[in-house]
Amino acid sequence: MERLAALTFGQTLLAVFSLGDKFREVQRLHEQHGPVIRIGPNHLSIASPETFSQIYVKRCRAFLKSDFYATIQPGIGPKYSGLFNYTDHQRAVAERKDLQARLSPAALRQYEARFLPILDTLVAVLREKRDVDLFAYFKFLMLDAIGDLAFDQSFHQLESGEEHQYVVDFNNAFMLIGLQTTFAWIIPFIPFLPSQSLKDAYYGLQRVFKYAQTRVDAFLNEEKPKPGTLMEAFLKDGKPKDPYTRWHIALAGHGFIIAGSEASSITLTYVLWLLVKHPHVQRKLREELKGLPQDYKSTDLASLPFLDAVLKETLRIYPPAPSAMPRVVPPSGAEIEGVYYPGKTIIAAQPYTIHRDPNLFPEPEIFRPERWIEPPPDRRELMNQAFVPFSAGQRGCIGRGLAWIHMQITIAKLLENFDSFKLTKGMTDEDMELVERGALAKPKATKLSVRVFPKEVPGFAVA
Ligand code: HEM
């Protein structure tokens, strides 16, 4: 355990909590002190891709999610926990098995028919505009799409140009999650406190649950429901199957909206920004897209290596979930790569750091999609193992395939419909710095202001 002694507890806490974003401080500490550092009394951070793979993939049944996950659920108590919060591995695996059929490649192809009209609305709206905040529109797009997928009804924000009350409410309610980790006992007393913002959060969360339950009831009461929602995963003969209830389905739907919308909109925002900042990459991507058939589908896009490389390189440098994902070392302790970890230690690896391993990604801060095209044979597998924006293994992101399709089609449609995007005056590189805001990390300015130049006739020709 010699490497652990590199940092004292006091030094670590000071460094991690006193300055800037936690993921960046942890990265800095790894650069200074090596691949294993202490970031809390009983809490280690690991910077090795192999150890990442051991914890999250190969031995994930033994390294369970820590109690931290119970503190980030949308209400207090077991009643409110969803898949993301489960620390019980068997329970999570069983629920994931039920969901898998709805997220299989075949189901996603069927789902595409639901997504395309929503994306067409985005394109139509943008074609009418001149200066837009693309981040705001990508948020509308992904929320409308996941609302439709989870609850069989889009929020129609692209059409209205306004946030749906459900979205306003759950954004306000994030404040309660902060309270849950510190002063949970205060929450039931909020209606009696003189704070309007706390009341907004409290009543907002109740409206969120009400909306979710109303949507589930409406779906279950339909005679011929339109196929392709995630709710179907929890049903048999049109009714909730054991062990699920209507409440469970409502909570799961809400969980999908939170987990499945913003990360994709953040990634799309970074892709567009990087394409504007690297015109040669944009040209090369347009060249590749030119080969698509006119009525292309996600299956056509799946075989485009450069599109894949652009997305991967974007997520490598700007993972929307860059921070540690805490797991508990099994009670008997564990040895990984020659380091012994005592039982019950909280151990975590953060994608932000794994993605910056200079042995696998030379000049890690440089955006170079080409590094994913024909990488050196001895590095290819290791690079893929170290690409973990969705985490990995049995508790990795269940929506990865869905997110990939959403992002691929959206990029293709935008390049097909617009000649170019120019940053609006005043948009700086600093505005796009990745910073932690709530559960995710996003551009510091929380906007991407661009002027859009629609094509008269859609197509992939370079202007
Ligand atoms: C670019 C888009 C996305 C990124 C970067 C992303 C990232 C992640 C990461 C890193 C985790 C693991 C978190 C942890 O262990 O603490 C995760 C879990 C999860 N994601 Fe995603 N995600 C994305 C899109 C989606 C979508 C579209 C959905 C579904 C509609 C989704 C649903 C979930 C769920 C339910 C979990 C919890 C799985 C479990 O605990 O078993 N995500 N995601």
Residues whose N, C-alpha, C, O or C-beta is under 5 A from the ligand:
A	BS01	HEM	L83 F84 A92 F256 A259 G260 A263 S264 T267 P320 A321 M325 P389 F390 S391 Q394 R395 G396 C397 I398 G399 L402 A403
